[in-house]
Amino acid sequence: MRFEGRAWKFGANVDTDAIIPARYLNESDPEALAAHCMEDEDSRFVFDARPGDIIVAGTNFGCGSSREHAPIAIKARGIPCVIASSFARIFYRNAFNMGLPILESSDAVAGVSEGDTVEADLSSGRITNLTTGAVFSSKPIPPFMQRIIQDGGLMGHIAKAKEKE
Amino acid sequence: MGMTITEKILAAHAGKEAVRPGDLIDARVDVALGNDITAPIAIEQFRKTGRKTVFDKNKVVLVADHFAPNKDIKSAQQCAFMRRFAREQDLTHYFEGGNAGIEHVLLPEQGIVLPGDLVIGADSHTCTYGGLGAFATGVGSTDLAAVMATGRLWFKVPETVKFVYSGTRRPWVDGKDLILYTIGRIGVDGALYQAMEFTGETVDTLSMDERFTMANMAIEAGAKNGIFIPDGVVETYVHQRAERPYRFYESDPDASYKDIVEIDVSGIEPQVAFPHLPENVRGIRDVGKIPIDQAVIGSCTNGRFSDLATAAKVLKGKKAAPGVRLIIIPATPAVYKQALTEGLFDVFLDAGAVISPPTCGPCLGGYMGILAEGERAVATTNRNFVGRMGHRKSEVYLSNPAVAAASAVLGRLAGPDDLGVLY
């Protein structure tokens, strides 16, 4: 799986309250959550992010609460992939369970500026800054994890496997 | 080679003799928890598995505490959705209304989680139960759904960092200060993916409530779990509550640790975490003159009886400063009743406090004490992220209950010493 998009840069410790403030957690409809994604972190994101844009952030992305609403909101906002220097533990698991691919690479984060066009290849883990030509590496996403993403998350993956039985 | 308490509990639940950090294991879960925010998604995910009933109606626990008593129509819808599922599945441990309290105070109090258990919860502060010597960790709703269906979940065995606390605590320094100081020292991702094991001579002097407070905030250092070696304090707490067998595990003398962090507590003052990260800590003497608009005493971190008793000790015969809203939230109905019968409510009401029913409420910016633009709160809660308690231009300062109470009286960040209250 490959994604190409415009980068939105964020700093370290972007917490789940920043990704989707708790005041909106009185419902779980993905579109409703997407409308407030990153609202308190960067109010421009709500209006200016385009489907296909990629989030590029510093260390400990997704720290704080266990809310699965966070990867749901990012995915429903049309963001195909998040690249960060590191991810908080619960967010890491939730992202794949929700079918949102994430890649870890401090070098890529350092080598991408806001607005650059970035290409991410999950199979090889290669991240390319198409604006500057710089190439970075991250841990490849194994085929079975890519299938979870293709099936829309862990439950969709399980349901699909059941259909085949 | 020996194992840590975390490794032993994980091994026992995976049916293995031994596990090592990095091992991927499939483990049996003793208790699986959801709340009114996370359970609705988990229930929808559970339906997708095709299962009709949960794996064990005694082991799936649902608590309406975050936006309950229902704060608005959407919250009411979520609670109703969870209630229907709890009734359909005939869950033994379903809590709402006058039975409900903040989940991480309620479950140990009711004897639902016990030492040696493996507990998962769709709430990041599930790590609180490590205070009992259980392995407990927060997960997302989909992982909760998987456990609801199968009673099992896969885990990566974490490396353990041992924290050794020594020395005598100064007056007014409690478990909250030790964990804030620790987070300040290692950072909000200082224990990412790891187990934090709290040990040392000072830890032996910590009350059960203080141990819960420390384990509760392990997640604020990025940890997978925080854990204490259970002792007589834990035995006293659990033996009258437990209705099933439990087991005390301890780390082997030759267990291996990723790191050992030694902390001499004798120089530690009451700590305050400044906006907007729990790692931004300062001693109370170094906080400067910061006026506050609100003080919140409650939450899964510090809403237990001893927390309220400490606040009452500071507040007795005093009043909150004009313009300061003092909000006290007993964490469970039992805490509420004990505070009432032991006269704490008189102290609080005379101080001009608002006493809330048990709820997570303002801690996560839900309701019952939301901050306006530019307002500042001192809170005994666990997070001070941007917008956590309300407007994104509001600020939260984290502290222990004594500091929150003294700050309410003086109208600025302050410790009980500034108020002249004797310890």
Chai-1 contact restraints between the chains, C-beta under 6 A:
chainA,res_idxA,chainB,res_idxB,connection_type,confidence,min_distance_angstrom,max_distance_angstrom,comment,restraint_id
A,N13,B,V188,contact,1.0,0.0,6.0,A-B,restraint_1
A,D15,B,F385,contact,1.0,0.0,6.0,A-B,restraint_2
A,D17,B,F385,contact,1.0,0.0,6.0,A-B,restraint_3
A,D17,B,R388,contact,1.0,0.0,6.0,A-B,restraint_4
A,P21,B,G387,contact,1.0,0.0,6.0,A-B,restraint_5
A,A22,B,L364,contact,1.0,0.0,6.0,A-B,restraint_6
A,A22,B,G365,contact,1.0,0.0,6.0,A-B,restraint_7
A,R23,B,G365,contact,1.0,0.0,6.0,A-B,restraint_8
A,L25,B,I37,contact,1.0,0.0,6.0,A-B,restraint_9
A,N26,B,F67,contact,1.0,0.0,6.0,A-B,restraint_10
A,N26,B,K74,contact,1.0,0.0,6.0,A-B,restraint_11
A,N26,B,S75,contact,1.0,0.0,6.0,A-B,restraint_12
A,E27,B,K74,contact,1.0,0.0,6.0,A-B,restraint_13
A,S28,B,P40,contact,1.0,0.0,6.0,A-B,restraint_14
A,S28,B,I41,contact,1.0,0.0,6.0,A-B,restraint_15
A,D40,B,V386,contact,1.0,0.0,6.0,A-B,restraint_16
A,D40,B,G387,contact,1.0,0.0,6.0,A-B,restraint_17
A,D40,B,R392,contact,1.0,0.0,6.0,A-B,restraint_18
A,T59,B,D189,contact,1.0,0.0,6.0,A-B,restraint_19
A,N60,B,D189,contact,1.0,0.0,6.0,A-B,restraint_20
A,S65,B,S124,contact,1.0,0.0,6.0,A-B,restraint_21
A,S66,B,A122,contact,1.0,0.0,6.0,A-B,restraint_22
A,S66,B,D123,contact,1.0,0.0,6.0,A-B,restraint_23
A,S66,B,S124,contact,1.0,0.0,6.0,A-B,restraint_24
A,S66,B,G138,contact,1.0,0.0,6.0,A-B,restraint_25
A,S66,B,G140,contact,1.0,0.0,6.0,A-B,restraint_26
A,E68,B,I41,contact,1.0,0.0,6.0,A-B,restraint_27
A,E68,B,G140,contact,1.0,0.0,6.0,A-B,restraint_28
A,E68,B,S141,contact,1.0,0.0,6.0,A-B,restraint_29
A,R89,B,Y193,contact,1.0,0.0,6.0,A-B,restraint_30
A,R89,B,K224,contact,1.0,0.0,6.0,A-B,restraint_31
A,I90,B,G138,contact,1.0,0.0,6.0,A-B,restraint_32
A,N94,B,G140,contact,1.0,0.0,6.0,A-B,restraint_33
A,N97,B,G140,contact,1.0,0.0,6.0,A-B,restraint_34
A,N97,B,T142,contact,1.0,0.0,6.0,A-B,restraint_35
A,L154,B,T142,contact,1.0,0.0,6.0,A-B,restraint_36
A,M155,B,Q45,contact,1.0,0.0,6.0,A-B,restraint_37
A,M155,B,K48,contact,1.0,0.0,6.0,A-B,restraint_38
A,A159,B,K48,contact,1.0,0.0,6.0,A-B,restraint_39
